Amino acid sequence: MVLVTGAMIELGWLLHDHPELDEARMTDEVASDVLVALGMGRTEAERLCQLPLPAGLGLE
């Protein structure tokens, strides 16, 4: 839980301090790194993060 929470907080600060960064790309990279840290293989984590988000999440 600490790993996931820390990664999301740091991502927020990074995007806040560097508004020129691509939010979607950075979010995918951090999500992939977190999945790998939790035990998923790098290839599968990167593949999963490239999929479109499912409809109905309120992010549209």
N, C-alpha and C positions, 0 to 999 in steps of 0.2 A: 504494500500500500504506500509506503514511504517513497519507493522508487517511482511509482506512477504519479503520485502527487507532486513530488519534487520536479519531475520532468515537465509536468504541465505548468507549474508555477514559473519555472525557468523559461519555458517557451513563451509564456505571456510577457515576461520581462524583456526577453530578446526581441519580440515583435514590437513591444512598446518603445524600446530604445532604438530600434532600427526599422522605422516604418517603410523603408525602401525594399525590405525583403519580401519575397513572395510568400504570403501567409499559408497558402495551400501546400506549397512545396515543403516549407519548413515543418508544417504540422505532420505531413506524411513522413518526413525524415525522422522526426522525433518519435512518432508512433511506431515506426519500424524499429528504431533502436530500443524502445521499451519492450516491444514484443520479443526481440532477440534476447534482451536481458532477462526476460521471464522464461526463456527456454525454447522459443520457436526458432527454426532455422532461418538464416538471413534471406535465402531465396524466397521462402514461403511468406515471410513477413513483408518483404518488398512487393511481392505479387498481391498480397492482400491489401496493402495500402494503396495500390494503384486502382483498385476496383471503385466504381462509383458508390456513393453512399445510398442506402435504400431510401425510397420515398417515405414520407410520413414522419420524419425526424424533426420537422419544424425548422430545418436549416435552409430551405429553399429560398 
